[in-house]
Amino acid sequence: MARDVKEWIGKTDGTPAPARVKARIVAAQDGICACGCGVKLGQAGERIEFDHTVALILGGENREGNLRALRRPCHAVKTSEDVAQKSKDARVRKKHLGLTRPKRRLGGKRFDGTPIFPRKD
Ligand SMILES: [Zn+2]
């Protein structure tokens, strides 16, 4: 590296990266969208959006090293994946903590013909 630049770290999760940091992120990606689509950023007046590689809702930090530049459509896809992951995490955690109701067993008949009713809880 030619210059020793200190990494920008947001004061809070809501602190937006300043323009110079955004410019640095775009330059580091050679102006290409970070999602892997290979499309150049900011074409046809398209907005460049900044994404937390590890989403804040998933414990990611608001700092330069966790930011990348994406095209708007690519960012929308990433965000919905993050949200889906977040709700899956919550579901799994609840299950581990025993906060979900156990699945009801279906009723049926014993071999001798007496009925088995679903458990009452
Ligand atoms: Zn992309």
Boltz pocket constraint, residues with backbone or C-beta under 6 A from the ligand:
constraints:
  - pocket:
      binder: B
      contacts: [[A, 33], [A, 34], [A, 35], [A, 36], [A, 37], [A, 38], [A, 39], [A, 70], [A, 71], [A, 74]]
      max_distance: 6.0
